[in-house]
Amino acid sequence: MTENPASTLRVSWRSIAIWLALAGLSLLGTIIIIIPVRNVDLLSTIALALAILAFVAQLLIFIAQTVSASQQNAQSLQINVDTRRFWPRYGLALSPQSQS
């Protein structure tokens, strides 16, 4: 079973990092602007900024884990295909009755 290249989404790590960095900077910039305008507490603003940065880090980790899981799934599918090609070549049956 081959995968259709048109159905896959390919995004480079560089573009993901750039977009997440821009999102983090824009959120951080918004917080910096809110401090003097709204006269809010500095400690709570720093806590919010750290929470935003932690969220961005979690997004990056999630993306890395998803890519890794996808690659492992593709490798296991290829091993399955190779195994199914190997069995009939040597006269082995794929049915459960042949295991006895």
TORPAMI-146855 format. One line per field, with one value per atom (N, C-alpha, C, O): x, y, z; atom name; residue in one letter. Coordinates in pm, 1 decimal, always signed. Example, Ala and Ser with C-alpha at 12.3 -4.5 7.8 and 13.67 -1.06 7.14 Angstrom:
<recs>
east = [+1319.0 | +1230.0 | +1320.0 | +1423.6 | +1285.0 | +1367.0 | +1290.0 | +1340.9]
north = [-569.0 | -450.0 | -330.0 | -331.9 | -225.0 | -106.0 | +3.0 | +113.8]
up = [+780.0 | +780.0 | +780.0 | +846.5 | +708.0 | +714.0 | +787.0 | +803.9]
a = [N | CA | C | O | N | CA | C | O]
r = [A | A | A | A | S | S | S | S]
</recs>
This chain:
<recs>
east = [+85.2 | +0.0 | +89.9 | +165.3 | +81.4 | +162.5 | +78.5 | -42.3 | +143.9 | +74.7 | +75.1 | +175.4 | -36.5 | -50.5 | +23.7 | -10.4 | +123.0 | +196.8 | +109.8 | +141.1 | +0.6 | -86.3 | -165.8 | -213.5 | -181.3 | -261.2 | -179.2 | -235.5 | -48.3 | +36.0 | +65.7 | +77.5 | +77.5 | +111.3 | +256.5 | +293.6 | +336.4 | +477.7 | +508.0 | +488.5 | +556.1 | +592.4 | +732.4 | +760.9 | +817.7 | +955.0 | +961.3 | +878.5 | +1062.8 | +1083.4 | +1111.0 | +1070.7 | +1179.1 | +1213.6 | +1088.2 | +1077.9 | +993.1 | +870.3 | +787.0 | +725.7 | +784.5 | +711.9 | +775.7 | +705.9 | +907.6 | +977.2 | +955.9 | +937.7 | +958.3 | +937.9 | +797.5 | +781.0 | +696.2 | +558.1 | +533.9 | +465.6 | +589.6 | +572.5 | +649.9 | +603.5 | +767.0 | +842.7 | +767.4 | +761.8 | +709.9 | +630.5 | +508.6 | +473.7 | +444.5 | +328.9 | +371.2 | +304.2 | +482.1 | +531.5 | +571.7 | +541.8 | +640.1 | +681.2 | +562.3 | +561.6 | +461.8 | +345.1 | +267.7 | +216.7 | +258.5 | +192.2 | +272.5 | +216.7 | +403.1 | +488.3 | +480.9 | +477.0 | +478.9 | +464.8 | +333.2 | +327.2 | +227.7 | +97.1 | +100.8 | +44.0 | +167.2 | +177.9 | +260.6 | +226.6 | +367.8 | +451.6 | +373.0 | +390.3 | +287.5 | +205.4 | +97.9 | +64.6 | +44.0 | -64.4 | -15.2 | -91.7 | +110.4 | +162.2 | +145.6 | +83.8 | +197.1 | +183.1 | +41.6 | -1.5 | -29.6 | -160.8 | -263.8 | -339.6 | -266.7 | -367.8 | -321.3 | -401.4 | -193.9 | -138.2 | -160.7 | -212.9 | -120.9 | -139.4 | -15.3 | +89.6 | -29.6 | +78.2 | +188.4 | +160.5 | +313.3 | +427.0 | +446.2 | +476.5 | +429.2 | +450.2 | +349.7 | +387.2 | +223.3 | +123.2 | +146.4 | +117.9 | +197.4 | +226.1 | +342.8 | +339.3 | +444.8 | +557.9 | +512.6 | +556.2 | +425.4 | +372.6 | +294.2 | +304.0 | +217.4 | +142.6 | +236.3 | +213.0 | +340.7 | +437.7 | +507.2 | +527.7 | +543.0 | +605.8 | +508.9 | +549.4 | +382.7 | +282.7 | +267.9 | +251.6 | +273.5 | +264.4 | +385.9 | +372.1 | +503.9 | +624.7 | +621.8 | +666.3 | +569.7 | +557.2 | +459.4 | +481.5 | +353.6 | +256.5 | +320.3 | +298.2 | +397.7 | +466.0 | +565.0 | +577.1 | +634.0 | +726.8 | +651.5 | +698.7 | +534.6 | +454.2 | +408.4 | +402.0 | +376.6 | +338.7 | +454.0 | +433.7 | +574.5 | +691.2 | +717.1 | +748.1 | +704.5 | +725.2 | +618.8 | +649.5 | +494.4 | +385.7 | +412.1 | +391.3 | +457.2 | +485.0 | +598.9 | +591.9 | +703.0 | +815.7 | +772.4 | +814.5 | +688.4 | +640.7 | +549.7 | +553.0 | +469.1 | +380.7 | +460.4 | +428.8 | +563.1 | +648.3 | +718.4 | +725.8 | +769.2 | +838.0 | +742.7 | +778.8 | +622.2 | +524.3 | +483.9 | +463.5 | +472.4 | +437.1 | +547.2 | +518.4 | +671.9 | +783.1 | +789.1 | +815.1 | +765.6 | +766.1 | +652.5 | +670.0 | +535.9 | +422.8 | +454.2 | +421.9 | +516.5 | +553.7 | +654.5 | +646.1 | +749.6 | +847.7 | +783.1 | +817.3 | +689.8 | +623.4 | +535.4 | +525.2 | +472.0 | +394.4 | +484.0 | +446.3 | +601.4 | +695.2 | +745.0 | +760.3 | +770.5 | +812.4 | +701.0 | +728.0 | +576.7 | +462.7 | +453.3 | +431.4 | +469.8 | +465.1 | +578.4 | +556.8 | +698.0 | +812.0 | +789.5 | +824.0 | +732.8 | +705.8 | +602.7 | +617.8 | +498.6 | +395.6 | +451.5 | +404.1 | +548.6 | +612.7 | +705.6 | +721.0 | +766.6 | +863.7 | +797.9 | +850.4 | +685.8 | +624.0 | +589.6 | +631.6 | +515.9 | +480.4 | +602.5 | +600.7 | +705.9 | +826.2 | +890.6 | +952.3 | +877.0 | +936.9 | +833.9 | +862.6 | +714.8 | +613.1 | +544.6 | +481.8 | +554.8 | +488.8 | +349.3 | +329.7 | +253.4 | +116.4 | +91.5 | +154.3 | +0.1 | -33.5 | -154.4 | -198.9 | -207.0 | -326.5 | -286.6 | -175.9 | -376.8 | -345.3 | -334.6 | -270.3 | -394.4 | -389.5 | -249.4 | -217.3 | -165.6 | -31.5 | +64.8 | +178.4 | +21.2 | +110.0 | +118.6 | +206.5 | +33.1 | +31.7 | +140.6 | +151.3]
north = [-116.8 | +0.0 | +123.3 | +146.2 | +200.1 | +321.2 | +442.2 | +446.1 | +537.9 | +659.3 | +762.4 | +780.8 | +828.1 | +930.1 | +1056.3 | +1111.9 | +1103.6 | +1223.2 | +1347.2 | +1439.3 | +1351.5 | +1469.2 | +1476.5 | +1583.8 | +1363.2 | +1362.6 | +1390.3 | +1397.9 | +1405.3 | +1431.7 | +1579.8 | +1651.0 | +1624.0 | +1762.7 | +1767.0 | +1702.1 | +1842.1 | +1854.0 | +1998.7 | +2089.9 | +2017.0 | +2149.4 | +2138.3 | +2046.4 | +2230.2 | +2223.8 | +2269.5 | +2347.4 | +2217.8 | +2256.6 | +2405.8 | +2470.7 | +2458.6 | +2600.1 | +2687.3 | +2783.6 | +2653.8 | +2734.2 | +2719.8 | +2816.5 | +2600.3 | +2581.6 | +2666.2 | +2733.6 | +2662.5 | +2739.7 | +2889.7 | +2963.6 | +2933.7 | +3076.7 | +3119.1 | +3221.0 | +3042.0 | +3078.9 | +3076.6 | +3164.1 | +2977.1 | +2972.4 | +3083.8 | +3138.4 | +3118.0 | +3229.0 | +3360.3 | +3443.3 | +3379.3 | +3500.0 | +3507.1 | +3613.7 | +3392.7 | +3390.1 | +3424.0 | +3501.5 | +3366.0 | +3395.6 | +3540.7 | +3602.8 | +3595.1 | +3735.4 | +3830.5 | +3932.0 | +3797.7 | +3886.0 | +3881.2 | +3983.5 | +3764.1 | +3755.4 | +3828.1 | +3897.3 | +3811.5 | +3880.4 | +4031.5 | +4107.0 | +4076.0 | +4219.1 | +4274.6 | +4387.1 | +4195.7 | +4238.2 | +4255.8 | +4350.9 | +4164.7 | +4175.2 | +4298.0 | +4368.3 | +4323.9 | +4440.4 | +4569.8 | +4665.5 | +4572.2 | +4692.1 | +4707.0 | +4818.9 | +4596.5 | +4601.5 | +4653.2 | +4716.9 | +4626.9 | +4666.9 | +4817.0 | +4854.2 | +4903.8 | +5046.7 | +5101.1 | +5194.8 | +5044.3 | +5097.8 | +5064.5 | +5151.7 | +4941.1 | +4896.9 | +4907.9 | +4891.0 | +4935.7 | +4947.5 | +4819.2 | +4823.1 | +4706.0 | +4576.8 | +4539.6 | +4602.9 | +4436.2 | +4388.2 | +4324.7 | +4244.3 | +4360.9 | +4311.5 | +4161.3 | +4091.1 | +4110.9 | +3968.8 | +3882.0 | +3779.7 | +3921.7 | +3842.9 | +3849.5 | +3753.3 | +3961.4 | +3973.8 | +3883.6 | +3820.3 | +3877.4 | +3788.3 | +3643.0 | +3561.5 | +3609.7 | +3473.2 | +3436.3 | +3324.1 | +3530.8 | +3506.4 | +3487.6 | +3401.0 | +3567.4 | +3553.4 | +3417.7 | +3354.3 | +3373.1 | +3241.5 | +3129.7 | +3029.3 | +3146.3 | +3046.5 | +3038.3 | +2929.5 | +3152.6 | +3153.9 | +3085.4 | +3007.4 | +3113.5 | +3048.8 | +2897.6 | +2820.3 | +2856.1 | +2712.9 | +2647.6 | +2535.0 | +2716.9 | +2664.4 | +2648.1 | +2547.4 | +2745.2 | +2736.8 | +2619.3 | +2547.7 | +2599.7 | +2487.2 | +2354.1 | +2259.5 | +2347.5 | +2225.5 | +2198.3 | +2082.8 | +2302.9 | +2284.2 | +2226.3 | +2136.6 | +2276.9 | +2225.3 | +2078.5 | +1998.8 | +2043.2 | +1904.6 | +1814.6 | +1704.2 | +1860.3 | +1782.6 | +1757.4 | +1646.5 | +1859.2 | +1844.5 | +1745.6 | +1662.0 | +1753.9 | +1661.2 | +1517.3 | +1425.8 | +1497.0 | +1362.4 | +1309.5 | +1190.4 | +1396.1 | +1354.1 | +1313.3 | +1213.2 | +1389.2 | +1354.8 | +1221.6 | +1137.4 | +1202.7 | +1078.2 | +959.4 | +854.8 | +974.1 | +865.4 | +834.6 | +718.3 | +935.7 | +915.0 | +838.8 | +749.3 | +873.3 | +802.9 | +657.7 | +568.7 | +632.7 | +495.7 | +414.8 | +297.2 | +477.4 | +409.2 | +372.7 | +262.5 | +463.4 | +435.9 | +321.6 | +237.2 | +318.1 | +210.6 | +76.3 | -24.9 | +74.7 | -51.6 | -99.9 | -220.3 | -8.0 | -48.0 | -106.8 | -203.9 | -49.4 | -102.0 | -240.1 | -327.2 | -261.5 | -394.1 | -495.2 | -608.9 | -455.3 | -543.1 | -581.1 | -697.6 | -483.2 | -510.0 | -604.7 | -699.7 | -578.3 | -664.9 | -807.6 | -903.3 | -822.3 | -954.8 | -1028.7 | -1148.1 | -959.5 | -1024.5 | -1065.5 | -1163.2 | -995.1 | -1034.7 | -1155.1 | -1238.0 | -1163.6 | -1268.8 | -1405.4 | -1504.4 | -1413.2 | -1540.8 | -1627.0 | -1742.6 | -1576.3 | -1663.3 | -1706.0 | -1811.8 | -1626.0 | -1657.0 | -1787.0 | -1858.2 | -1818.2 | -1938.3 | -2044.2 | -2136.3 | -2032.8 | -2135.5 | -2133.5 | -2232.2 | -2025.7 | -2017.0 | -1959.4 | -1867.5 | -2013.0 | -1967.5 | -1857.5 | -1853.6 | -1769.5 | -1660.3 | -1693.4 | -1608.6 | -1813.7 | -1849.4 | -1900.0 | -1950.9 | -1886.2 | -1933.5 | -2085.2 | -2134.7 | -2163.1 | -2309.1 | -2362.0 | -2472.7 | -2285.4 | -2335.4 | -2327.8 | -2374.3 | -2270.0 | -2253.2 | -2380.5 | -2388.7 | -2478.1 | -2598.3 | -2695.8 | -2801.2]
up = [+0.0 | +0.0 | +0.0 | +94.6 | -103.8 | -112.3 | -75.6 | -98.9 | -19.1 | +25.2 | -86.5 | -155.3 | -103.4 | -206.0 | -161.5 | -57.1 | -235.9 | -194.8 | -186.5 | -111.0 | -263.0 | -259.4 | -130.4 | -93.6 | -60.0 | +61.9 | +187.7 | +296.9 | +174.6 | +290.9 | +303.2 | +203.5 | +424.2 | +452.2 | +497.7 | +595.5 | +428.1 | +463.8 | +498.8 | +418.5 | +621.4 | +669.4 | +728.6 | +805.4 | +693.4 | +742.3 | +888.3 | +935.7 | +956.8 | +1096.4 | +1107.3 | +1203.8 | +1008.9 | +1013.4 | +1010.8 | +1086.8 | +923.7 | +916.9 | +1044.3 | +1089.4 | +1102.2 | +1227.8 | +1337.4 | +1413.2 | +1345.2 | +1447.8 | +1428.2 | +1525.0 | +1303.6 | +1276.9 | +1318.3 | +1385.3 | +1279.4 | +1313.9 | +1465.1 | +1518.3 | +1534.1 | +1679.4 | +1748.7 | +1848.8 | +1696.4 | +1753.5 | +1733.2 | +1823.9 | +1615.6 | +1591.9 | +1683.0 | +1733.8 | +1703.1 | +1793.1 | +1935.4 | +2003.7 | +1980.1 | +2114.5 | +2131.6 | +2233.6 | +2030.7 | +2039.1 | +2035.9 | +2105.6 | +1955.0 | +1950.5 | +2081.6 | +2127.3 | +2141.8 | +2271.8 | +2379.0 | +2464.1 | +2373.4 | +2470.2 | +2450.2 | +2547.4 | +2323.9 | +2295.5 | +2345.3 | +2394.9 | +2332.2 | +2383.2 | +2534.2 | +2587.8 | +2601.9 | +2747.6 | +2785.8 | +2881.0 | +2712.9 | +2743.4 | +2723.9 | +2799.3 | +2623.5 | +2600.7 | +2707.9 | +2746.9 | +2755.3 | +2854.0 | +2989.7 | +3062.1 | +3025.1 | +3156.5 | +3181.3 | +3281.0 | +3096.3 | +3127.7 | +3101.1 | +3168.2 | +3005.8 | +2970.3 | +3077.9 | +3120.5 | +3120.9 | +3218.3 | +3363.1 | +3455.0 | +3384.4 | +3518.0 | +3598.5 | +3709.9 | +3540.8 | +3606.1 | +3685.8 | +3674.1 | +3766.2 | +3851.7 | +3767.2 | +3678.3 | +3795.0 | +3717.4 | +3736.1 | +3639.6 | +3857.3 | +3884.4 | +3808.9 | +3751.7 | +3808.3 | +3736.3 | +3585.9 | +3514.5 | +3537.5 | +3395.3 | +3355.8 | +3250.3 | +3438.9 | +3412.1 | +3417.6 | +3336.3 | +3512.7 | +3522.2 | +3396.0 | +3346.4 | +3345.6 | +3222.6 | +3103.5 | +3019.3 | +3096.3 | +2987.5 | +2993.7 | +2890.2 | +3112.2 | +3127.1 | +3090.1 | +3031.5 | +3123.5 | +3086.5 | +2934.8 | +2879.4 | +2868.3 | +2721.9 | +2660.9 | +2566.7 | +2712.9 | +2661.8 | +2685.8 | +2601.0 | +2800.3 | +2827.6 | +2729.8 | +2685.5 | +2697.0 | +2601.0 | +2462.9 | +2395.7 | +2421.4 | +2292.1 | +2293.6 | +2194.2 | +2403.1 | +2414.2 | +2405.8 | +2342.9 | +2469.5 | +2461.5 | +2319.2 | +2277.1 | +2245.1 | +2104.6 | +2023.9 | +1942.1 | +2046.6 | +1975.5 | +2009.6 | +1921.1 | +2135.9 | +2177.8 | +2116.9 | +2071.8 | +2115.0 | +2055.6 | +1907.1 | +1858.1 | +1836.7 | +1693.7 | +1672.3 | +1582.2 | +1753.4 | +1740.2 | +1766.9 | +1696.2 | +1868.4 | +1898.7 | +1788.5 | +1757.5 | +1729.4 | +1621.0 | +1498.9 | +1434.5 | +1466.4 | +1352.3 | +1377.2 | +1287.7 | +1496.9 | +1530.3 | +1522.7 | +1468.8 | +1575.8 | +1571.0 | +1427.7 | +1392.6 | +1346.3 | +1206.0 | +1132.7 | +1053.2 | +1158.8 | +1096.0 | +1141.5 | +1060.6 | +1269.8 | +1320.2 | +1258.7 | +1227.0 | +1241.8 | +1180.6 | +1036.2 | +991.6 | +963.3 | +824.2 | +817.0 | +727.8 | +910.0 | +911.0 | +942.8 | +881.7 | +1038.0 | +1071.3 | +956.6 | +933.4 | +884.8 | +767.8 | +659.9 | +594.4 | +640.8 | +541.6 | +581.7 | +496.0 | +709.5 | +757.5 | +733.8 | +695.1 | +756.5 | +733.4 | +585.3 | +552.1 | +497.2 | +353.0 | +313.0 | +237.8 | +363.2 | +331.4 | +381.1 | +311.8 | +499.2 | +555.4 | +471.8 | +445.9 | +429.5 | +346.7 | +210.3 | +152.3 | +158.8 | +32.8 | +52.8 | -36.8 | +170.2 | +198.2 | +213.8 | +162.9 | +282.0 | +317.1 | +196.0 | +191.1 | +99.0 | -14.8 | -97.4 | -160.3 | -97.2 | -175.0 | -127.1 | -206.3 | +1.3 | +57.7 | +91.3 | +167.8 | +35.5 | +52.4 | +187.3 | +225.6 | +258.8 | +389.2 | +370.3 | +290.8 | +442.9 | +432.1 | +534.7 | +640.5 | +501.5 | +592.2 | +680.3 | +757.6 | +669.8 | +747.0 | +885.5 | +903.4 | +984.1 | +1120.6 | +1128.7 | +1221.2 | +1036.3 | +1043.2 | +1019.0 | +1062.1 | +951.2 | +919.3 | +1037.1 | +1026.9 | +1148.6 | +1263.5 | +1348.6 | +1434.4 | +1329.1 | +1413.5 | +1379.1 | +1441.9]
a = [N | CA | C | O | N | CA | C | O | N | CA | C | O | N | CA | C | O | N | CA | C | O | N | CA | C | O | N | CA | C | O | N | CA | C | O | N | CA | C | O | N | CA | C | O | N | CA | C | O | N | CA | C | O | N | CA | C | O | N | CA | C | O | N | CA | C | O | N | CA | C | O | N | CA | C | O | N | CA | C | O | N | CA | C | O | N | CA | C | O | N | CA | C | O | N | CA | C | O | N | CA | C | O | N | CA | C | O | N | CA | C | O | N | CA | C | O | N | CA | C | O | N | CA | C | O | N | CA | C | O | N | CA | C | O | N | CA | C | O | N | CA | C | O | N | CA | C | O | N | CA | C | O | N | CA | C | O | N | CA | C | O | N | CA | C | O | N | CA | C | O | N | CA | C | O | N | CA | C | O | N | CA | C | O | N | CA | C | O | N | CA | C | O | N | CA | C | O | N | CA | C | O | N | CA | C | O | N | CA | C | O | N | CA | C | O | N | CA | C | O | N | CA | C | O | N | CA | C | O | N | CA | C | O | N | CA | C | O | N | CA | C | O | N | CA | C | O | N | CA | C | O | N | CA | C | O | N | CA | C | O | N | CA | C | O | N | CA | C | O | N | CA | C | O | N | CA | C | O | N | CA | C | O | N | CA | C | O | N | CA | C | O | N | CA | C | O | N | CA | C | O | N | CA | C | O | N | CA | C | O | N | CA | C | O | N | CA | C | O | N | CA | C | O | N | CA | C | O | N | CA | C | O | N | CA | C | O | N | CA | C | O | N | CA | C | O | N | CA | C | O | N | CA | C | O | N | CA | C | O | N | CA | C | O | N | CA | C | O | N | CA | C | O | N | CA | C | O | N | CA | C | O | N | CA | C | O | N | CA | C | O | N | CA | C | O | N | CA | C | O | N | CA | C | O | N | CA | C | O | N | CA | C | O | N | CA | C | O | N | CA | C | O | N | CA | C | O | N | CA | C | O | N | CA | C | O | N | CA | C | O | N | CA | C | O | N | CA | C | O]
r = [M | M | M | M | T | T | T | T | E | E | E | E | N | N | N | N | P | P | P | P | A | A | A | A | S | S | S | S | T | T | T | T | L | L | L | L | R | R | R | R | V | V | V | V | S | S | S | S | W | W | W | W | R | R | R | R | S | S | S | S | I | I | I | I | A | A | A | A | I | I | I | I | W | W | W | W | L | L | L | L | A | A | A | A | L | L | L | L | A | A | A | A | G | G | G | G | L | L | L | L | S | S | S | S | L | L | L | L | L | L | L | L | G | G | G | G | T | T | T | T | I | I | I | I | I | I | I | I | I | I | I | I | I | I | I | I | I | I | I | I | P | P | P | P | V | V | V | V | R | R | R | R | N | N | N | N | V | V | V | V | D | D | D | D | L | L | L | L | L | L | L | L | S | S | S | S | T | T | T | T | I | I | I | I | A | A | A | A | L | L | L | L | A | A | A | A | L | L | L | L | A | A | A | A | I | I | I | I | L | L | L | L | A | A | A | A | F | F | F | F | V | V | V | V | A | A | A | A | Q | Q | Q | Q | L | L | L | L | L | L | L | L | I | I | I | I | F | F | F | F | I | I | I | I | A | A | A | A | Q | Q | Q | Q | T | T | T | T | V | V | V | V | S | S | S | S | A | A | A | A | S | S | S | S | Q | Q | Q | Q | Q | Q | Q | Q | N | N | N | N | A | A | A | A | Q | Q | Q | Q | S | S | S | S | L | L | L | L | Q | Q | Q | Q | I | I | I | I | N | N | N | N | V | V | V | V | D | D | D | D | T | T | T | T | R | R | R | R | R | R | R | R | F | F | F | F | W | W | W | W | P | P | P | P | R | R | R | R | Y | Y | Y | Y | G | G | G | G | L | L | L | L | A | A | A | A | L | L | L | L | S | S | S | S | P | P | P | P | Q | Q | Q | Q | S | S | S | S | Q | Q | Q | Q | S | S | S | S]
</recs>
